Amino acid sequence: MATGMPVRRRYLAIQLRRLRHSAKLTQDEVWKDLGLSRAKLQRLESGGFQRLKAGDIMALCQLYSAPDDVAQELIQIARDSRTHKPWWLQYEDVLPGAFVGLEAEATMIQEFNIGLVPGLLQTPAYISALLASSVGNTAEQADQRLKSRLERQRNILERHEPPLLSAVIDEAALRRRIGGEEVMREQIRHLLDIGRRPNVEIQVLPFSAGAHAAGGLPFTILSFSDGSNADSVVFLESRGDGFYLESEAEINRHRLVFSRTQGSALSVPDSATFLEDLLT
């Protein structure tokens, strides 16, 4: 196991801080109101705990007027913290928003994608075209999902200290005409524009690269704090919530895969030239 903060513990700490801020309460007001010690509340919000009491989390959620689904989720995480689940288990007790919450806290994001442009780099028209092709989306649901995805981009890319974002995009994602030719031209221009930011590196993995280290498996490495393996997680997307890998071996392996895939991809300047050529 990695020695850093497990995914669910980190997610719980993030949610507790956000709920308190939404309730417009200070830590002093909370611990005085509930009778928790200041040190205990600080440990809960920093993730510096080993075991949790479901009753403490329930009391905090009630004080913060947390939505029922969020409260139940956090309480379940507290209950599960008293058992020993294997690190590779799918986190069924964490809603899909867990990834977004973790992503918003990351200091470095490394992503390899195949069939689609990475979510953080998608234009509104591209997102709308994807949502229109999804099964079961009503117009209202599609609109809400579009707004949430754009809000996700703003929260991460436009924050005061945005993360270093390194994306390797397979050529297939750029050739696939999501939404038609004009939507894709706008998307490619957006990649060129955002790729000029000092914290963003975009590389294209061309068909000519042939076989490569990542094979056909997209993944994202989220790093926190100093970016060491002890404070990083790997996320493998699935049709459900996805899987989080936290072991030292898995993080090392995915870092090596990402590094080798970068080596197979075009350089950042050559990738920009490749994108420009797609517009001609």
matplotlib code that plots the C-alpha trace (Angstrom):
import matplotlib.pyplot as plt

x = [0.0, 1.0, 1.8, -0.2, -3.8, -6.3, -8.8, -11.9, -10.2, -9.1, -12.6, -14.3, -12.0, -12.7, -16.4, -16.4, -14.5, -16.8, -19.9, -18.7, -17.8, -21.3, -22.8, -20.7, -19.3, -15.8, -14.0, -14.3, -18.1, -18.4, -16.4, -18.0, -21.5, -21.0, -18.6, -15.8, -12.3, -10.6, -7.9, -10.4, -12.2, -8.9, -7.9, -11.2, -10.8, -7.1, -7.6, -5.3, -7.4, -7.2, -10.6, -13.9, -17.1, -20.2, -21.9, -19.4, -19.9, -23.7, -23.6, -21.5, -23.7, -26.8, -25.1, -24.1, -27.6, -25.9, -28.1, -29.3, -27.4, -24.1, -24.7, -25.4, -22.3, -20.0, -21.5, -21.0, -17.3, -17.0, -18.4, -16.2, -13.1, -13.4, -13.0, -10.2, -11.2, -8.6, -7.1, -8.2, -11.9, -14.2, -15.4, -19.1, -19.8, -18.4, -20.5, -19.2, -18.5, -15.6, -13.3, -14.2, -13.6, -10.2, -9.3, -10.1, -7.5, -4.7, -1.5, -0.7, -2.9, -1.4, -3.9, -3.8, -6.9, -7.8, -11.3, -12.2, -10.6, -9.9, -12.9, -11.0, -10.1, -13.5, -15.4, -19.1, -20.2, -18.1, -19.6, -23.1, -22.5, -21.3, -24.3, -26.7, -25.4, -25.7, -28.6, -31.3, -30.4, -33.4, -32.8, -32.9, -30.5, -28.1, -28.2, -27.4, -24.6, -23.2, -23.2, -21.6, -18.8, -18.1, -18.1, -15.6, -13.3, -13.5, -12.9, -9.7, -8.2, -9.2, -8.4, -5.8, -3.1, -4.1, -2.6, 0.1, -1.9, -0.1, -2.3, -1.4, -4.2, -4.4, -4.8, -8.1, -9.7, -8.8, -9.9, -13.3, -15.8, -17.8, -20.6, -19.3, -16.5, -17.1, -17.4, -14.1, -12.4, -13.5, -12.3, -8.8, -8.5, -9.3, -6.6, -4.1, -5.2, -5.2, -2.0, -0.2, -0.8, 2.3, 0.7, -0.7, 1.2, -0.6, 1.0, -0.5, 0.1, 0.0, -1.0, 2.5, 3.8, 2.4, 2.3, 2.9, 3.2, -0.3, -1.9, -5.7, -6.2, -6.9, -6.0, -5.4, -2.8, -3.8, -0.9, -1.3, 1.0, 4.6, 3.5, 5.3, 3.9, 2.9, 0.5, -0.9, -3.7, -4.4, -8.0, -9.3, -12.5, -15.4, -19.1, -19.7, -17.8, -14.3, -11.5, -8.8, -5.4, -3.3, -0.5, 3.1, 3.5, 0.5, 1.4, 5.0, 3.8, 1.4, 4.0, 6.4, 3.6, 2.8, 6.4, 7.0, 3.8, 5.0, 8.2, 6.2, 4.1, 5.0, 6.7, 4.6, 5.7, 5.3, 1.9, 0.8, 2.0, 0.0, -3.1, -2.6, -2.3, -5.7, -7.2, -5.8]
y = [0.0, 3.6, 5.4, 8.5, 9.4, 6.7, 7.9, 7.7, 9.4, 12.2, 12.5, 12.6, 15.3, 17.4, 17.0, 17.9, 21.1, 22.0, 21.4, 23.6, 26.4, 26.1, 26.4, 29.5, 28.1, 28.4, 25.5, 27.2, 27.5, 23.8, 22.3, 24.5, 23.6, 19.9, 19.4, 18.0, 18.9, 21.4, 18.9, 16.2, 18.5, 19.6, 15.9, 15.2, 18.1, 17.3, 13.6, 12.9, 10.1, 6.3, 5.3, 7.2, 7.2, 7.3, 9.3, 12.1, 12.3, 12.1, 15.0, 17.1, 16.4, 17.4, 20.7, 21.5, 20.6, 18.2, 16.7, 13.2, 11.4, 13.1, 12.5, 8.8, 8.5, 10.0, 8.0, 4.8, 5.8, 6.2, 2.8, 1.2, 2.8, 0.4, -2.6, -3.4, -3.3, -4.2, -1.2, -2.6, -2.7, -0.5, 2.3, 1.7, 3.8, 6.9, 8.8, 9.7, 13.2, 11.8, 12.0, 15.6, 16.4, 14.8, 16.3, 19.8, 19.3, 17.8, 19.8, 17.7, 15.8, 13.4, 11.9, 9.5, 9.3, 7.4, 7.9, 11.3, 14.6, 14.8, 16.3, 19.3, 20.3, 19.8, 22.8, 23.3, 22.2, 19.1, 18.2, 18.9, 16.5, 13.8, 14.2, 14.2, 10.8, 9.4, 7.0, 8.1, 11.8, 14.2, 17.7, 19.0, 16.4, 17.1, 20.8, 20.2, 17.9, 20.4, 23.1, 20.8, 19.8, 23.5, 24.3, 21.5, 23.0, 26.5, 25.1, 23.4, 25.4, 28.9, 28.6, 30.8, 28.1, 25.7, 22.2, 21.2, 19.4, 16.9, 15.3, 12.7, 12.4, 9.6, 10.7, 8.7, 11.2, 14.1, 12.3, 11.2, 13.9, 14.4, 16.8, 17.3, 19.1, 22.6, 21.4, 19.5, 22.5, 24.6, 21.9, 21.7, 25.5, 25.3, 22.7, 25.0, 28.0, 26.2, 24.4, 27.8, 28.1, 27.6, 24.9, 22.9, 20.4, 18.6, 15.9, 13.9, 10.2, 9.7, 6.5, 6.3, 5.6, 2.1, 0.0, 1.9, 1.4, 2.5, 0.0, 0.6, 1.7, 5.4, 6.5, 9.5, 10.1, 12.6, 13.9, 16.0, 18.0, 17.3, 14.8, 11.9, 8.4, 8.4, 11.2, 10.1, 8.0, 6.4, 6.6, 4.1, 5.2, 2.7, 2.9, 2.9, 5.0, 3.9, 2.3, 4.0, 2.4, 3.4, 0.8, 2.0, -0.7, 0.5, 4.2, 3.4, 1.3, 3.9, 6.7, 4.6, 3.9, 7.6, 8.6, 6.0, 7.1, 10.7, 9.4, 7.8, 10.9, 14.0, 16.7, 19.6, 21.9, 19.2, 18.4, 22.0, 21.8, 18.6, 20.3, 23.3, 20.9, 19.4, 22.8, 23.3]
z = [0.0, -0.6, 2.6, 1.6, 2.1, 0.8, -1.7, 0.5, 3.4, 1.2, -0.4, 3.0, 4.2, 1.1, 1.5, 5.2, 4.4, 1.6, 3.6, 6.5, 4.1, 2.5, 5.9, 6.5, 9.8, 11.2, 12.8, 16.2, 15.8, 14.9, 17.6, 20.2, 18.9, 18.8, 21.7, 19.5, 20.3, 18.1, 17.3, 16.3, 13.9, 12.4, 11.9, 10.2, 7.8, 7.0, 6.6, 9.5, 11.1, 11.0, 12.2, 12.2, 14.2, 12.1, 14.8, 14.5, 10.7, 11.1, 13.6, 11.3, 8.3, 10.3, 11.5, 7.9, 6.5, 4.1, 1.3, 2.3, -0.4, 0.5, 4.2, 3.7, 1.5, 4.1, 6.9, 5.0, 4.4, 8.1, 8.8, 6.1, 7.7, 10.6, 8.2, 5.9, 2.3, -0.4, -2.2, -5.6, -4.7, -6.8, -4.6, -4.8, -1.8, -3.4, -5.9, -9.4, -8.1, -6.0, -9.0, -9.6, -6.0, -6.0, -9.4, -8.0, -5.2, -7.4, -8.0, -11.1, -13.5, -16.1, -18.5, -21.4, -23.6, -26.7, -28.2, -26.8, -26.0, -22.2, -20.4, -19.0, -22.6, -24.2, -25.7, -24.9, -28.4, -28.2, -24.8, -26.1, -29.1, -26.7, -24.5, -27.4, -28.4, -24.9, -24.2, -21.7, -21.5, -21.5, -22.8, -19.2, -18.0, -20.9, -20.1, -16.4, -17.3, -19.7, -17.0, -14.5, -16.9, -17.7, -14.0, -13.4, -16.0, -14.4, -10.9, -12.0, -14.9, -13.8, -10.1, -8.5, -8.7, -11.4, -11.6, -14.0, -16.7, -19.0, -21.6, -24.2, -26.8, -29.3, -32.9, -33.0, -30.7, -33.0, -36.2, -34.8, -35.9, -32.7, -33.6, -37.2, -38.9, -37.5, -33.9, -34.3, -35.9, -32.9, -30.6, -32.2, -32.1, -28.4, -27.8, -29.5, -27.4, -24.0, -24.9, -24.8, -21.1, -19.0, -16.9, -19.8, -22.0, -24.8, -26.8, -29.7, -30.0, -33.8, -35.6, -36.9, -33.4, -33.7, -30.6, -27.4, -23.7, -22.7, -25.2, -25.3, -21.7, -20.8, -17.3, -15.1, -12.5, -9.8, -7.7, -4.5, -2.4, -3.5, -6.2, -4.7, -5.1, -1.5, -2.3, -5.7, -7.0, -10.4, -11.8, -14.3, -15.8, -16.3, -17.1, -13.4, -10.9, -12.0, -10.0, -7.9, -7.6, -4.6, -4.2, -4.7, -7.4, -9.4, -9.2, -10.2, -13.1, -14.4, -14.1, -16.2, -18.7, -19.0, -19.3, -22.1, -23.9, -23.8, -25.4, -28.2, -28.7, -30.7, -28.7, -27.4, -30.3, -32.9, -31.5, -31.9, -35.6, -36.0, -34.7, -36.9, -39.9, -39.1, -39.6, -43.1]

ax = plt.figure().add_subplot(projection="3d")
ax.plot(x, y, z, "-o")
ax.set_aspect("equal")
plt.show()
